[in-house]
Amino acid sequence: MDAMTADARMPTDREIVITRLINAPRELVFDAWTDPEQVGQWWGPSGFTTTTHKMEVKPGGVWRFVMHGPDGRDYQNKITYLEIVPPSASSTGTAAMRILNRSASKPR
């Protein structure tokens, strides 16, 4: 897999695993996913903005945020972190996160 290729597979009927190799320092990528200020700069589809209300990056922690659509609709989201593996804690030097996404299906 090259530096910009994504691999998505469904190991069970209730789990989606997405792997992406990014050509950047692991710590920088990990920070981009776990720092509310940074994640707000890139998270979501083109034209959307993101407001983070709570981000506890730890097993059992919650990330509550709102994605604001270009049409003025707000989409409430809640993600629960199941597992966090920072780059320095991994023997292979990789970082990983397992999350449970409970996004609201109705815009506000």
C-alpha positions as CSV (number, residue, x, y, z in Angstrom):
1,M,0.0,0.0,0.0
2,D,1.5,3.3,-1.0
3,A,1.5,6.5,1.2
4,M,-1.9,7.6,0.1
5,T,-3.8,4.3,-0.3
6,A,-6.6,3.3,2.0
7,D,-7.7,-0.2,2.8
8,A,-11.2,-0.8,4.1
9,R,-12.6,-4.2,5.0
10,M,-15.5,-5.6,7.0
11,P,-14.3,-8.3,9.4
12,T,-17.7,-8.8,10.9
13,D,-21.2,-7.6,10.2
14,R,-20.9,-4.8,12.8
15,E,-17.4,-3.6,12.4
16,I,-15.6,-1.6,9.7
17,V,-11.8,-1.5,9.7
18,I,-10.2,1.2,7.8
19,T,-6.4,1.4,7.5
20,R,-4.6,4.3,5.9
21,L,-0.9,4.8,5.4
22,I,0.0,8.5,5.6
23,N,3.4,9.8,4.6
24,A,4.0,11.9,7.7
25,P,5.6,11.4,11.1
26,R,3.4,9.2,13.3
27,E,3.3,11.6,16.2
28,L,2.1,14.4,13.9
29,V,-0.7,12.3,12.5
30,F,-1.7,11.0,16.0
31,D,-1.8,14.7,17.2
32,A,-4.0,15.6,14.3
33,W,-6.5,13.0,15.4
34,T,-6.4,13.7,19.1
35,D,-6.1,17.5,19.4
36,P,-9.5,19.3,19.3
37,E,-7.9,22.4,17.7
38,Q,-6.2,20.4,14.9
39,V,-9.1,18.0,14.2
40,G,-11.4,21.0,13.7
41,Q,-9.2,22.1,10.8
42,W,-9.7,19.0,8.7
43,W,-12.5,16.7,10.0
44,G,-15.6,16.3,7.9
45,P,-16.6,16.6,4.2
46,S,-15.6,19.5,2.1
47,G,-17.5,22.6,3.0
48,F,-18.3,21.5,6.6
49,T,-16.8,22.9,9.8
50,T,-16.5,21.0,13.1
51,T,-17.0,22.2,16.7
52,T,-15.7,19.9,19.4
53,H,-17.5,20.2,22.7
54,K,-15.6,17.4,24.5
55,M,-12.7,15.2,23.6
56,E,-11.3,12.7,26.1
57,V,-8.8,10.6,24.2
58,K,-8.7,7.5,26.4
59,P,-10.4,4.1,26.5
60,G,-14.0,4.8,27.4
61,G,-13.5,8.5,26.7
62,V,-15.9,10.4,24.5
63,W,-15.6,12.9,21.7
64,R,-18.7,15.0,21.3
65,F,-18.8,17.3,18.3
66,V,-21.1,19.0,15.8
67,M,-20.5,19.0,12.1
68,H,-21.9,22.2,10.6
69,G,-23.0,21.7,7.0
70,P,-22.6,24.3,4.3
71,D,-26.5,24.4,4.1
72,G,-26.7,25.5,7.8
73,R,-27.6,22.1,9.2
74,D,-25.9,20.8,12.3
75,Y,-25.1,17.1,12.7
76,Q,-24.5,16.0,16.3
77,N,-21.9,13.3,16.8
78,K,-20.6,11.1,19.6
79,I,-17.6,8.9,19.4
80,T,-16.5,6.6,22.2
81,Y,-12.9,5.6,22.2
82,L,-12.5,1.8,22.7
83,E,-8.7,1.6,22.5
84,I,-5.9,4.1,22.1
85,V,-2.4,3.1,21.1
86,P,-0.1,6.1,20.9
87,P,2.9,5.8,18.5
88,S,5.4,5.5,21.4
89,A,3.4,2.6,23.1
90,S,3.4,0.4,20.0
91,S,6.2,-2.1,19.5
92,T,5.9,-1.7,15.7
93,G,5.9,2.1,15.8
94,T,2.4,2.4,14.5
95,A,-0.5,4.2,16.1
96,A,-4.1,3.0,16.3
97,M,-7.5,3.9,17.6
98,R,-10.6,1.8,17.9
99,I,-13.8,3.8,18.2
100,L,-17.5,3.3,18.4
101,N,-19.3,6.0,16.4
102,R,-22.8,6.9,17.4
103,S,-23.5,9.7,15.0
104,A,-27.0,11.2,15.0
105,S,-28.8,10.4,11.9
106,K,-31.0,13.4,11.9
107,P,-29.7,17.0,11.3
108,R,-30.7,19.7,13.7
